[in-house]
Amino acid sequence: MFCEDIHSALDSLISRYDEAVVVRDESLQPSVVSRQLSEGSCLWLKGGEAQKKIETVERVWDFLFEKGVTRRGLLVAIGGGVLTDIAGFAASTYKRGIDWVAVPTTLLAMVDASTGGKTGINYRGLKNSIGAFYPPVETLIWPGWLETLPAREMLSGFGEMLKMGLIEPSAVSRQPSDRLWEALMRYDLDTMPIESLTPLIKACVEAKEQIVAADPKEEGLRKVLNFGHTFGHAIEAVSHQPSAHGYAVVYGIIAELYLSVVRLGCPKEPLQQLTRLMTEYYGRPQCKCSDRSRLIELMRCDKKNERAGEINCTLLRDIGEPVINEVITEPEAGEALDYLFSL
Ligand SMILES: NC(=O)c1ccc[n+]([C@@H]2O[C@H](COP(=O)([O-])OP(=O)(O)OC[C@H]3O[C@@H](n4cnc5c(N)ncnc54)[C@H](O)[C@@H]3O)[C@@H](O)[C@H]2O)c1
């Protein structure tokens, strides 16, 4: 739910519960978020992928126990995708599950991580390998948080928006100029105004909700959301200086769009448009040709694979026409990586 007044929205939600505690991202201003919460009911956590581990979940569990939260209590998670994924997972397991609310404060968390009910942490070096489908009772989106978000994190979130623009289910029934993809191409990435970003955030959330409603447990259709992520996750894992998640998604989309053109005859224009955006705003991936075999090995271990050892991707026939479960060969994967590294 979008809200103009985050304080009132939180107040009204919290008033329905016996008790509420909040976990908040340390990067946020320490202002009061709800008149019904005291500073003592707030746990501050660091953001960043390195925090997405079992020890951080333990800190949240400990805090819930210390505050005596019962099964009728509420956990409010205010932060980026890392914090909402951790808090949602802690909520799913504490006393066999308590209600939680997601208050995303990064663009990426608003358009992606806070919708769809996936929660979890990284384990044994594998991203999101432990987790649960456990949707929040409410997601409160207030774009005002973005005022303090660094440009790099804005671009990261925009990377997931680009993915959504390419797979948007309603794109096929729209004139090209009315599609989310075209609106994203018109957005001014030099100044990144929040006002004109808000309708685009709404469009992304709606598109994701539509996909998730049709397949909540990722048994089929929901896999379209993995577009760009088979290559993207592998690139993220080997990057010498890991960049924000959405950067790796952009590199992954370029590799998978390349394969979409070669295998499925997808028009070249989105690939050319995205390549331009990458060179102008995202820069090149932090890995190189010599990482090729490690990247392919990681793609073979991806938890999204239907069969062990294969490389499974979502590709695109055209904008709005994703095709799931495309099994690609090692030479094809290598060719897509060569293309990406040649840019
Ligand atoms: N559950 C899902 O369906 C889903 C979907 C996509 C991504 N994710 C997960 O989301 C995570 C990435 O999320 P993220 O990009 O938000 O990372 P993040 O949570 O680490 O936030 C990025 C940085 O921004 C800071 N920050 C947060 N809000 C801020 C604000 N308003 N102003 C200034 N700084 C702020 C954080 O402290 C952090 O340093 C990944 O772990 C990814 O796996 C989950």
The ligand as a Gaussian input file, in Angstrom:
#p B3LYP/6-31G(d) Opt

LIG

0 1
 N       12.473000     -11.042000      -1.034000
 C       12.529000     -10.795000      -2.319000
 O       11.629000     -11.139000      -3.098000
 C       13.705000     -10.042000      -2.861000
 C       13.661000      -9.509000      -4.152000
 C       14.733000      -8.776000      -4.599000
 C       15.846000      -8.579000      -3.790000
 N       15.847000      -9.112000      -2.549000
 C       17.011000      -8.936000      -1.667000
 O       17.181000      -7.548000      -1.382000
 C       18.527000      -7.342000      -1.008000
 C       19.028000      -6.041000      -1.572000
 O       18.229000      -4.994000      -1.061000
 P       18.756000      -3.492000      -1.047000
 O       19.349000      -3.177000      -2.353000
 O       17.662000      -2.672000      -0.524000
 O       20.018000      -3.573000      -0.045000
 P       20.212000      -3.094000       1.476000
 O       19.076000      -3.469000       2.293000
 O       21.555000      -3.578000       1.872000
 O       20.238000      -1.501000       1.336000
 C       21.259000      -0.883000       0.584000
 C       21.988000       0.189000       1.421000
 O       21.115000       1.310000       1.608000
 C       21.048000       1.661000       2.998000
 N       19.741000       2.309000       3.165000
 C       18.534000       1.726000       3.289000
 N       17.556000       2.653000       3.256000
 C       18.164000       3.853000       3.116000
 C       17.697000       5.186000       2.986000
 N       16.401000       5.473000       2.906000
 N       18.610000       6.183000       2.892000
 C       19.945000       5.894000       2.878000
 N       20.449000       4.666000       2.951000
 C       19.568000       3.642000       3.063000
 C       21.313000       0.364000       3.713000
 O       21.823000       0.564000       5.006000
 C       22.368000      -0.284000       2.817000
 O       23.633000       0.226000       3.108000
 C       19.317000      -8.546000      -1.493000
 O       19.751000      -9.296000      -0.398000
 C       18.309000      -9.333000      -2.318000
 O       18.499000     -10.722000      -2.246000
 C       14.815000      -9.831000      -2.057000

